[in-house]
Amino acid sequence: MTWPAPGICYGGDYNPEQWPRDVWDEDVRLMREAGVSIVTLGVFAWGTVEVADGVRDWSWLDDAIDLLHAHGIAVDLATPTAAPPSWLLTAHPDITPVLADGYREPPGGRNAWCPAHPVYRRYALRHVEELARRYGAHPAVRLWHVGNELGGGNVRCYCDRSAAAFRAWLADRHGSLDAVNEAWGTAQWGHRFSAWEQIDPPRGRHGAPNPSLYLDFERYSSDALLTQYLAEKEVIARHSAAPVTTNFMVGAGAHIVDYASWAPHTAVVATDHYTLVDDECREQDLALAGDRTRGMSPGRAPWLLMEHSTGAPSWQQRNRAKDPGEIARNALGHVARGADGVLFFQWRASRAGAEQFHSAMLPHGGTRTRVWREVVALGADLRRIAEVAGTRVEPARVAVVVDDAAGWALQHGLMPHRGLSYGRELRAWHRALWDRQVLCDVVPVTAALDGYDLVIVPTLLVVDDDAAARLAGVPERGGTLVVTYLSGICDADGQVIPGGFPGRFRDVLGVWTDEFYPLQPGERVALDDGSTVADWTERVVLDGAQAVVRYTSSSLAGAPAVTERPVGTGAAWYVSAALELDSLGRVVDRLLAETGVPRTVEAPAGVEAVRRVGPGGSYLFLLNHTDAEHAVTGSGAADLAGTDLLTGAAVAGRMLVPPGAARVVREHRTHP
Ligand code: GAL
């Protein structure tokens, strides 16, 4: 697709409707000063344009788009369907979603609509059609932004309309009621259904809904929101040739919707990312989100960071400002991992409304603030590295496999351990690689795995035949497969695979688990590598594999904790315990040594290093997230050599990266 603005896109959400007209002139002047090249316009502007049913005041939006265009700023035009106007919600109060406990959301928020509601759909598409007709050919409109954080912002809807839509979805997926009964194992508790009307969404506050029903309801809910996206996209395409996307909320855990299945429907994968105050390694969470976003971008094509923050958001308990330099490190961290655009929420801080204390590119304090100075400096940095745009992150040799459905299944129902979040192992394995400057792609379970030397499968509870076969194929072709506990246990319907855990992966791993031993709070089990584990252990029986690490305490003493089964020139590893970072790091060191996967550079943990490559060159991003200066050298025999595009300094052999600093080195090396 044609990229919406030259180089690395820079900008943010722009809400001129919140300001008097004379402020807009200052806005565009300051946008140019900061190097803003694109803004997202109109995200929540349904009610300010369609002021009454069918009555539209386009004047301010006409003016804003023309003004931006006159100043050379591209528009990422949003369909404002995230927030229906008050008059529509008053006329049709049942548009808002009903929660699992029967509580209907009141108006006054946003993303609060039932995706199965025909009136919402009709009004939304009618407005999108008018919007696309009016601006579809406007030269400023370089990208379309459907709704806002579809899935992330929306809650599940359990109303009667959703129930009916769910039943239709089930008929489509399973073909017959008998097939549903079979897939869900409704013989348990005598829940057999004899008519479709007997099936409801998993409502209620307590109890234990059938896990297979729950899993299908999650899938239905993802598809219901995707249907809304696709309907809007189709309307837009009737009037505009500009590319269409929507902002995902890619993170480490199980998403609200299955973004990987949505990604092929976007012209460019776009996502939002906010760091969390109580995250003990915020930068790694950011890196993981980038690796996962790239992993779902078809062909690993450059993606767009649609939102992040210049400082404190306003939705956490204690909203933390970013440290000096952190704005640039965060933004460049996304670029390093494949973003060709970094945008913020939002351009100018709002005086009023729910988000009045949210940070912005232009804070309430105006241009004399530190944030403003850093925003202007970042704009200049992005211009200095403009030649990086269009290059790709170098091919990773490690893949970490993720699946939202597996996460939904893990986090719900009467599980052996209800305190395990899906993102936990994903975070831990990614962290060990991140600490060692080893690049990985975080890929959906549907991805081709051929190019990877090392494939890591954390807590993939649910797995279908196709994925199981592709994963088992990794060691057979000489690669190394690592599978953690609570993987391969259930089929795609959520039913346990008989014969012992880890079901689908027993044969390839050469082990089977006799029994799970979830640990109690405070309980720890020792390992023969000197570490201890909390939360999760298992009694593993070797069946072709050998023990690498053993348990040394509890009733499991002497039993294998980590195993390896050599398969030709490949290997299959099983990790039955929730390893802590030190122990997991030792396993990772051994895996890297055995597979020969190199580090991007040699540097201490906390220094991030990623390389982007293209026909024109090779660019090494270095981000020092620590408060000490660190030396970075090439990995193995390769020396660092090139020029830092941010400072202009020559780099030869060894590079000192000051605390908190970022470097982007154009390397004197060609890349295959
Ligand atoms: C996002 C949302 C934005 C804004 C932002 C604040 O989730 O898309 O509209 O509310 O959060 O951090």
Residues whose N, C-alpha, C, O or C-beta is under 5 A from the ligand:
A	BS01	GAL	E149 P313 F345
